[in-house]
Amino acid sequence: MPRNGKSRTHTKKAIAIQAVKDLESTMLSNQDSTILNSATNLILRIGKRHGIRKGGYSGLSICRKCKTALIPGRNSKLRIRSKSLKISCLDCNAVRTLGPSFMRD
């Protein structure tokens, strides 16, 4: 085993990636706002600690300003303008723009 602990950090990162995937599936399956917001907070905390980003657009995104789950039609607006996707949070009025090459799942 190397002294710098590279194998240990690799397994921790793999576990963190799996945890983020599980939390995303929890977000997609639940409609309760407290569960959604706690899952988004956990995703952001795991991402900061392990350097993991939420990949692609999976129908739900996270507002980086107020740290809530953005659900289209409930607390966010989605607009497609000139090959770009604009996601607006209705709670804090933050706007996020995804360019023409955003990833779809």
C-alpha positions as a LaTeX table, in Angstrom:
\begin{tabular}{lrrr}
\hline
Residue & $x$ (\AA) & $y$ (\AA) & $z$ (\AA) \\
\hline
Met1 & 0.00 & 0.00 & 0.00 \\
Pro2 & 1.46 & 3.38 & $-0.91$ \\
Arg3 & 2.24 & 5.81 & 1.87 \\
Asn4 & 0.29 & 8.68 & 0.34 \\
Gly5 & $-3.03$ & 6.79 & 0.53 \\
Lys6 & $-4.01$ & 7.00 & $-3.15$ \\
Ser7 & $-5.96$ & 3.74 & $-3.11$ \\
Arg8 & $-7.94$ & 4.87 & $-0.08$ \\
Thr9 & $-8.95$ & 8.17 & $-1.68$ \\
His10 & $-9.97$ & 6.35 & $-4.86$ \\
Thr11 & $-12.36$ & 4.10 & $-2.94$ \\
Lys12 & $-13.74$ & 7.07 & $-0.99$ \\
Lys13 & $-14.42$ & 8.91 & $-4.23$ \\
Ala14 & $-16.14$ & 5.85 & $-5.73$ \\
Ile15 & $-18.35$ & 5.58 & $-2.66$ \\
Ala16 & $-19.13$ & 9.29 & $-2.87$ \\
Ile17 & $-20.09$ & 9.00 & $-6.57$ \\
Gln18 & $-22.44$ & 6.12 & $-5.73$ \\
Ala19 & $-23.95$ & 8.15 & $-2.86$ \\
Val20 & $-24.62$ & 11.10 & $-5.19$ \\
Lys21 & $-26.31$ & 8.76 & $-7.70$ \\
Asp22 & $-28.50$ & 7.31 & $-4.93$ \\
Leu23 & $-29.45$ & 10.79 & $-3.73$ \\
Glu24 & $-30.35$ & 11.83 & $-7.29$ \\
Ser25 & $-32.64$ & 8.81 & $-7.64$ \\
Thr26 & $-34.20$ & 9.73 & $-4.28$ \\
Met27 & $-34.78$ & 13.26 & $-5.58$ \\
Leu28 & $-36.48$ & 11.96 & $-8.72$ \\
Ser29 & $-38.77$ & 9.56 & $-6.85$ \\
Asn30 & $-39.97$ & 11.86 & $-4.02$ \\
Gln31 & $-42.26$ & 14.87 & $-4.10$ \\
Asp32 & $-41.86$ & 15.97 & $-0.47$ \\
Ser33 & $-40.03$ & 19.29 & $-0.31$ \\
Thr34 & $-38.18$ & 18.53 & 2.93 \\
Ile35 & $-36.73$ & 15.30 & 1.51 \\
Leu36 & $-35.80$ & 17.06 & $-1.74$ \\
Asn37 & $-34.05$ & 19.93 & 0.03 \\
Ser38 & $-32.15$ & 17.66 & 2.40 \\
Ala39 & $-31.02$ & 15.51 & $-0.55$ \\
Thr40 & $-29.80$ & 18.62 & $-2.41$ \\
Asn41 & $-27.87$ & 19.78 & 0.65 \\
Leu42 & $-26.22$ & 16.37 & 0.95 \\
Ile43 & $-25.32$ & 16.34 & $-2.76$ \\
Leu44 & $-23.70$ & 19.75 & $-2.46$ \\
Arg45 & $-21.79$ & 18.76 & 0.71 \\
Ile46 & $-20.50$ & 15.52 & $-0.84$ \\
Gly47 & $-19.57$ & 17.40 & $-3.99$ \\
Lys48 & $-17.55$ & 19.98 & $-2.07$ \\
Arg49 & $-15.76$ & 17.40 & 0.01 \\
His50 & $-14.87$ & 14.93 & $-2.74$ \\
Gly51 & $-14.78$ & 17.14 & $-5.83$ \\
Ile52 & $-17.77$ & 15.50 & $-7.53$ \\
Arg53 & $-20.09$ & 17.35 & $-9.87$ \\
Lys54 & $-23.63$ & 16.36 & $-10.69$ \\
Gly55 & $-23.45$ & 15.23 & $-14.29$ \\
Gly56 & $-25.85$ & 16.17 & $-17.05$ \\
Tyr57 & $-29.40$ & 17.45 & $-16.87$ \\
Ser58 & $-31.59$ & 14.87 & $-15.19$ \\
Gly59 & $-34.84$ & 16.85 & $-15.05$ \\
Leu60 & $-34.03$ & 18.25 & $-11.63$ \\
Ser61 & $-31.31$ & 20.69 & $-10.87$ \\
Ile62 & $-30.13$ & 22.55 & $-7.81$ \\
Cys63 & $-30.28$ & 26.29 & $-7.27$ \\
Arg64 & $-26.81$ & 27.35 & $-6.21$ \\
Lys65 & $-28.07$ & 30.53 & $-4.58$ \\
Cys66 & $-30.79$ & 29.24 & $-2.24$ \\
Lys67 & $-29.73$ & 25.53 & $-2.34$ \\
Thr68 & $-33.15$ & 24.08 & $-3.10$ \\
Ala69 & $-34.22$ & 21.45 & $-5.60$ \\
Leu70 & $-35.61$ & 23.06 & $-8.75$ \\
Ile71 & $-38.73$ & 21.28 & $-9.93$ \\
Pro72 & $-40.07$ & 22.58 & $-13.25$ \\
Gly73 & $-43.56$ & 23.98 & $-12.80$ \\
Arg74 & $-43.47$ & 24.04 & $-9.00$ \\
Asn75 & $-40.63$ & 26.36 & $-8.05$ \\
Ser76 & $-38.76$ & 26.92 & $-11.31$ \\
Lys77 & $-39.31$ & 27.94 & $-14.91$ \\
Leu78 & $-37.66$ & 26.30 & $-17.90$ \\
Arg79 & $-37.33$ & 28.22 & $-21.14$ \\
Ile80 & $-35.65$ & 27.25 & $-24.38$ \\
Arg81 & $-34.28$ & 30.31 & $-26.15$ \\
Ser82 & $-32.03$ & 30.20 & $-29.21$ \\
Lys83 & $-30.60$ & 26.74 & $-28.53$ \\
Ser84 & $-30.01$ & 27.37 & $-24.85$ \\
Leu85 & $-31.89$ & 26.25 & $-21.76$ \\
Lys86 & $-32.71$ & 28.86 & $-19.10$ \\
Ile87 & $-33.66$ & 27.63 & $-15.65$ \\
Ser88 & $-35.14$ & 30.27 & $-13.33$ \\
Cys89 & $-35.64$ & 29.75 & $-9.60$ \\
Leu90 & $-38.93$ & 31.27 & $-8.47$ \\
Asp91 & $-37.84$ & 31.39 & $-4.81$ \\
Cys92 & $-34.73$ & 33.59 & $-5.17$ \\
Asn93 & $-35.06$ & 34.72 & $-8.85$ \\
Ala94 & $-31.67$ & 33.27 & $-9.84$ \\
Val95 & $-31.27$ & 32.39 & $-13.53$ \\
Arg96 & $-29.00$ & 29.62 & $-14.82$ \\
Thr97 & $-28.28$ & 29.25 & $-18.53$ \\
Leu98 & $-27.14$ & 26.00 & $-20.12$ \\
Gly99 & $-25.57$ & 26.51 & $-23.52$ \\
Pro100 & $-26.34$ & 24.72 & $-26.79$ \\
Ser101 & $-24.21$ & 21.72 & $-25.87$ \\
Phe102 & $-25.84$ & 20.82 & $-22.53$ \\
Met103 & $-26.04$ & 17.10 & $-21.78$ \\
Arg104 & $-29.37$ & 15.32 & $-21.77$ \\
Asp105 & $-29.94$ & 11.98 & $-20.03$ \\
\hline
\end{tabular}
